[in-house]
Each structure stands twice: as structure tokens, then as C-alpha cells.
Amino acid sequence: MAARLNKLHTEEIRAKIQASQLINVLQKHALTGEGEIPPTRLKAIEILLRKSVPDLSAVTVSGDEESPVHVVGSFKLVPLK
């Protein structure tokens, strides 16, 4: 088997998959009410997600007054199937 060219990339992907699995556990419980999540497991999930998923409330976008930040976006409407 060939050696991995970028081991860091592999670790990043593994971390994203693990974070998505934790999110799936929380979503399943929140949306369907299936299974109980013990407080210790809930706290562990919270800690792991804080380490792997950025907290968007802590992100600040700012710019210089002479050259302000401009946000440009677009969207596409698609018919529902």
C-alpha cells in the first residue's frame, strides 16, 4: 500500500467524522426523543464538540473604516421535489 502523502489531512477528516457522529447522537435525541443521554455522556459530548467545532458566537468580522468589509452573497432557488 502506498504511504499517505498528508497525514495531517487524514487526521482532520477523522476528527470531522467523529464530530459529526457526536452531533448525530444529539440530533437523534433532540428530534425523536429516542434513548436517554446520561449527564456524564452529555458533558463529554459538549467538551469534545468544543474542541472540534468552532464556536461561531466567538467569531468577529471587522474591517478598516477606510476600506470596510463588503459581504457579497447569492442564492439559487430550486424547485422542491
Phi, psi and omega in degrees: 000141180287149179286149178292136179282325184225094182294327180297320179299317179298318179293323178296317179297317179299318179296320179295319179296317179296320178296320180293328177293321177294319178296321178299321178299313181294319180295317181299316180293317183291322186272329184245343182074011181288133173067150176263142175253112179300149181305324181292321178291320179299318178294320179296318178298317179301314181296315181294321179292324177298328180280334187251336182244128182294145177273106187292340179290342181267000182273129179239129176250123180220163180215174179281144181295327179286331178226082184293161178280130177247128178257124180241130180218165177213162176216160182234127177275131178235143180290144176285143180264000000 
